[in-house]
Structures are given as C-alpha cells and as structure tokens.
Amino acid sequence: MPTVFRKKVAGIVVPAVGAAALMCSSLASAPPAAAIAGGYDLDWSANASGMVSLQAWKADTTGQCSGAALGDPSRRRSSRVLTAWHCIRDYDLANVRVFSGGNRNGDGNNGVYTVDSYQRLNYAQGGEADAVILNLKTEITNMQPFPWTRTLPPDGSRVHMDGYGMINTQGDSKLKQAEVIKTNDEKLSGPNGERACSGDSGGPVLDSNGFVFGVLSKGSDKPNCYVGSPYPPEYVALGRTDISPM
C-alpha cells in the first residue's frame, strides 16, 4: 500500500493527501459507483482532517461531493471550502451542507456547516471554471486546513487525489486517496488505472509538498468506475484561475 505523504508546515504536520473527488458525470445524475478506483483508504483523524464532504438536495434529487477546507494549517480553522461548481450549481445554498469529521460522506463528527456565500472561479484567460469557494457561516475548527498554491507541478509529476466517493449502489462512501500523474494542466493519469468516481467530485489535487493546486472536476463515467476505465480524471488548475488570496 502506498505511503500517505505529509509535509511539515510552520512546525506542524500537514496531510499531503487531499486530492480526490470527481464524479462520474454530474453530481445529480451520476449513478452510484466505486470510490477512487485503485486507491487506498484514508483516516480523516490521522491524515486528512482538512477533507470535507458535501450534500445538497432539492425536491427530486440529492447530490454528494467532496471538498477541501483551505487555509493556514497552523491556525487549525477555516471558513473557506474548495469544491467543484457543479456540486452546488443546481441547488439553493440553504440546502447545501458541509460535513467535517469521519471517513464516510455525511459524517459530521467534527461539525455540520451551512454556506453563507460563494466565489465562483473563472479562468484568467476568460471563461468560467468548474470550481468554487464556499464561504461558511461559521468556521470549521479542530482540524488542519490545506494550504494552496498557484504554482503547478511540472507535467509528469506524481501527485495525489482524495475523495469521499461511493463504494456500492446503496450509496455508501469511503474516504480514499490515489497517487496519479499530472499529465498537463487539465488531466491526470493513473499509472495502474486509478480513477475518480461518483462522489469524489470537488476533492483537492495535491502536489508533493501537500499543497492544493487543483480541484477534481470529471472522471470515469463507468457505473462501476473500475480500474482501467478509458476516461482519465480531469481537474481545474488553481494557477489558471482568479482564485483570491486566502
């Protein structure tokens, strides 16, 4: 099993695993699928406390996604969550919940949070990106948020993606991570067929230092999200967007 990498920032240990999330097509319409295919389990309390899960609902559907709390890890608090825009696009903000704590989507052992407003990210060269910052009404505490960077790793670098993807057709989920290769500023490739699945959308993509440099946007559209799917994960590179200072 691959090692969960960590990086020390300001004298504390920061999880270097955050990326994940993706969904098989769109949050509301994708069928249940396996969590990150070809990855390995994470433990929220041990090495991924900056990870959050999201749920949103309306009359005819409920959606699930992943996300990452961003900020200074030494402060152990954050009110800003990075996720994919399509995770909240079709929902009223009053019907969006952010869960902190636990290894399943919807685990709120460290609190359940509501959204006050959001900042949709745009590409610097023009056009809207599938990424958004959620501004929470209250801060998430007792965890280590992920630091982020505009600097993109070189193509061919090994990076990580994490997410709370589904593991069966009953809607169960699990927090997982996979090591993948940065193909370019839009796509990742799994050397052993690793893929992101339904419910992983919105999770962070992290460099070797544990900094978030992207957010997962698309992945396999296979119902079982099996290893070897021909559809590689796609992500939004923060360095190409107008993300504001944290």
C-alpha positions as CSV (number, residue, x, y, z in Angstrom):
1,M,0.0,0.0,0.0
2,P,1.4,3.4,-0.9
3,T,2.5,5.7,1.9
4,V,0.4,8.7,2.8
5,F,2.8,11.6,2.4
6,R,2.9,14.5,4.7
7,K,4.7,17.8,4.7
8,K,5.7,19.9,7.7
9,V,4.5,23.5,7.5
10,A,5.1,26.0,10.3
11,G,6.2,23.2,12.6
12,I,3.2,21.0,12.3
13,V,2.4,18.0,10.2
14,V,0.1,18.7,7.2
15,P,-1.5,15.9,5.3
16,A,-0.1,15.8,1.7
17,V,-3.1,13.9,0.5
18,G,-6.1,15.9,-0.2
19,A,-7.0,15.5,-3.8
20,A,-9.9,13.5,-4.6
21,A,-13.2,13.9,-5.8
22,L,-14.6,13.7,-9.1
23,M,-17.7,12.3,-10.2
24,C,-18.6,10.0,-12.9
25,S,-20.5,12.6,-14.9
26,S,-22.5,15.2,-12.9
27,L,-23.3,15.1,-9.2
28,A,-27.1,14.9,-9.5
29,S,-27.3,12.4,-12.4
30,A,-24.3,10.1,-12.0
31,P,-25.2,6.5,-10.9
32,P,-23.6,5.3,-7.7
33,A,-20.1,4.0,-8.3
34,A,-16.9,2.8,-6.5
35,A,-14.8,5.3,-4.6
36,I,-11.5,6.3,-6.0
37,A,-10.6,3.2,-8.0
38,G,-7.2,1.7,-7.4
39,G,-6.6,4.0,-4.4
40,Y,-6.3,3.2,-0.7
41,D,-8.2,4.2,2.4
42,L,-7.5,7.4,4.4
43,D,-8.3,8.1,8.0
44,W,-9.8,11.6,8.5
45,S,-8.5,12.0,12.0
46,A,-5.0,10.7,11.2
47,N,-4.0,12.2,7.9
48,A,-6.9,14.0,6.1
49,S,-8.7,16.3,8.6
50,G,-8.8,19.1,6.0
51,M,-11.2,17.0,3.9
52,V,-14.9,17.6,4.0
53,S,-17.9,16.0,2.4
54,L,-20.9,17.8,0.9
55,Q,-24.5,17.0,0.5
56,A,-27.1,19.1,-1.4
57,W,-30.8,18.4,-2.0
58,K,-33.9,19.5,-3.8
59,A,-37.3,18.1,-4.4
60,D,-36.3,15.3,-6.8
61,T,-32.6,14.6,-6.1
62,T,-29.8,14.6,-3.5
63,G,-26.2,15.0,-4.5
64,Q,-22.9,14.1,-2.8
65,C,-19.5,15.6,-3.3
66,S,-16.1,16.1,-1.7
67,G,-14.2,19.2,-0.8
68,A,-11.2,20.7,1.0
69,A,-11.0,23.3,3.7
70,L,-8.3,25.9,2.7
71,G,-6.2,28.0,4.9
72,D,-3.2,28.2,7.2
73,P,-2.7,24.7,8.8
74,S,-1.2,26.3,11.9
75,R,-4.5,28.0,12.7
76,R,-6.5,24.7,12.8
77,R,-9.6,26.5,11.5
78,S,-11.1,27.6,8.2
79,S,-14.4,29.0,6.8
80,R,-13.5,28.5,3.2
81,V,-14.1,25.3,1.3
82,L,-12.9,24.5,-2.2
83,T,-15.1,22.2,-4.3
84,A,-16.4,21.8,-7.8
85,W,-19.0,24.3,-9.1
86,H,-21.3,21.5,-10.5
87,C,-21.6,20.2,-6.9
88,I,-23.8,23.2,-5.9
89,R,-24.8,24.6,-9.3
90,D,-28.4,23.3,-9.3
91,Y,-29.1,23.7,-5.6
92,D,-30.2,26.5,-3.3
93,L,-27.4,27.4,-0.8
94,A,-29.8,26.9,2.0
95,N,-29.9,23.2,1.0
96,V,-26.2,22.6,1.0
97,R,-24.4,21.1,4.0
98,V,-20.7,20.7,4.6
99,F,-19.6,17.8,6.9
100,S,-16.3,17.7,8.8
101,G,-15.1,14.6,10.5
102,G,-15.3,10.9,9.7
103,N,-14.5,8.6,6.8
104,R,-17.8,8.5,5.0
105,N,-19.7,11.2,3.2
106,G,-22.1,12.8,5.6
107,D,-20.0,12.1,8.7
108,G,-20.2,15.2,10.8
109,N,-18.3,14.1,13.9
110,N,-16.4,17.5,13.8
111,G,-19.5,19.6,12.9
112,V,-22.1,20.2,10.2
113,Y,-21.8,23.6,8.5
114,T,-24.0,25.8,6.3
115,V,-23.0,28.1,3.5
116,D,-23.2,31.9,3.6
117,S,-22.0,32.8,0.1
118,Y,-19.7,31.5,-2.7
119,Q,-17.0,32.7,-5.1
120,R,-17.2,31.1,-8.5
121,L,-13.8,30.8,-10.0
122,N,-13.1,32.0,-13.5
123,Y,-10.2,31.2,-15.8
124,A,-7.6,34.0,-16.0
125,Q,-7.8,33.9,-19.8
126,G,-11.6,34.0,-19.7
127,G,-14.4,31.6,-19.1
128,E,-16.0,30.0,-16.0
129,A,-14.2,27.2,-14.3
130,D,-15.8,24.1,-12.6
131,A,-14.5,25.3,-9.2
132,V,-15.9,27.4,-6.4
133,I,-15.0,28.6,-2.9
134,L,-17.8,28.2,-0.3
135,N,-17.8,30.8,2.5
136,L,-19.2,29.1,5.5
137,K,-21.4,30.9,8.1
138,T,-19.1,29.6,10.9
139,E,-15.5,28.3,10.9
140,I,-14.6,24.7,10.9
141,T,-12.3,24.1,13.9
142,N,-10.2,21.2,15.4
143,M,-8.7,20.2,12.1
144,Q,-5.8,21.2,9.7
145,P,-6.9,23.0,6.6
146,F,-4.9,22.5,3.4
147,P,-2.5,25.2,2.2
148,W,-2.9,26.0,-1.5
149,T,-0.6,27.2,-4.3
150,R,-0.9,28.8,-7.7
151,T,2.4,27.0,-8.7
152,L,1.7,24.0,-10.8
153,P,3.9,20.9,-10.7
154,P,5.7,20.0,-13.9
155,D,4.0,17.7,-16.2
156,G,4.9,14.1,-15.4
157,S,4.9,14.8,-11.6
158,R,3.4,12.3,-9.1
159,V,0.5,14.0,-7.3
160,H,-2.4,12.8,-5.1
161,M,-6.2,13.0,-5.3
162,D,-8.6,12.2,-2.4
163,G,-12.4,11.9,-2.2
164,Y,-15.5,10.6,-0.5
165,G,-16.6,8.5,-3.5
166,M,-19.4,5.9,-3.4
167,I,-18.4,2.2,-2.9
168,N,-21.7,0.5,-3.8
169,T,-25.1,1.0,-5.3
170,Q,-26.6,1.6,-1.8
171,G,-24.9,5.0,-1.7
172,D,-22.2,4.0,0.9
173,S,-19.0,6.1,0.6
174,K,-15.4,6.0,1.8
175,L,-12.6,8.5,2.1
176,K,-9.8,7.3,-0.2
177,Q,-6.6,8.6,-1.9
178,A,-4.8,7.7,-5.1
179,E,-1.4,8.6,-6.4
180,V,-1.6,9.7,-10.0
181,I,0.5,11.5,-12.7
182,K,-0.1,15.1,-13.7
183,T,-0.5,14.8,-17.5
184,N,-1.0,18.5,-18.1
185,D,-2.9,21.4,-16.6
186,E,-6.2,19.7,-17.2
187,K,-5.8,15.9,-16.9
188,L,-4.3,13.3,-14.6
189,S,-3.4,9.7,-15.4
190,G,-3.3,6.7,-13.2
191,P,-0.2,4.5,-13.8
192,N,-2.2,1.5,-12.6
193,G,-5.6,2.6,-13.9
194,E,-6.5,4.8,-10.9
195,R,-9.7,6.7,-11.5
196,A,-12.0,9.1,-9.5
197,C,-15.7,8.1,-9.2
198,S,-19.1,9.4,-8.3
199,G,-19.0,11.5,-5.1
200,D,-15.3,12.3,-5.5
201,S,-16.0,15.5,-7.4
202,G,-14.8,18.6,-5.8
203,G,-11.9,17.0,-3.9
204,P,-8.4,18.6,-4.0
205,V,-5.4,17.6,-6.1
206,L,-2.2,18.0,-4.1
207,D,1.5,18.3,-5.0
208,S,4.3,16.5,-3.3
209,N,4.5,19.2,-0.6
210,G,0.9,18.8,0.4
211,F,-0.4,22.0,-1.2
212,V,-3.7,22.0,-3.1
213,F,-3.1,23.1,-6.7
214,G,-6.3,21.8,-8.3
215,V,-9.9,20.6,-7.8
216,L,-11.3,17.5,-9.4
217,S,-14.0,18.1,-12.0
218,K,-14.6,15.0,-14.1
219,G,-13.7,11.3,-14.1
220,S,-14.9,7.9,-15.2
221,D,-18.4,7.6,-16.5
222,K,-18.5,3.9,-15.9
223,P,-21.2,2.8,-13.5
224,N,-18.7,0.7,-11.5
225,C,-15.8,3.0,-12.0
226,Y,-13.4,0.1,-12.5
227,V,-9.6,0.3,-12.7
228,G,-8.7,0.7,-16.3
229,S,-11.6,2.9,-17.3
230,P,-10.6,4.8,-20.5
231,Y,-11.7,8.1,-19.0
232,P,-8.9,9.8,-17.0
233,P,-9.6,12.3,-14.2
234,E,-9.8,15.9,-15.2
235,Y,-9.3,18.9,-12.8
236,V,-9.3,22.7,-12.6
237,A,-5.8,24.0,-12.0
238,L,-5.9,26.9,-9.5
239,G,-2.9,28.6,-11.1
240,R,-5.1,29.2,-14.2
241,T,-8.0,30.8,-12.3
242,D,-8.7,34.0,-10.5
243,I,-8.7,32.5,-7.0
244,S,-8.4,35.3,-4.5
245,P,-5.7,35.5,-1.7
246,M,-6.5,33.4,1.4
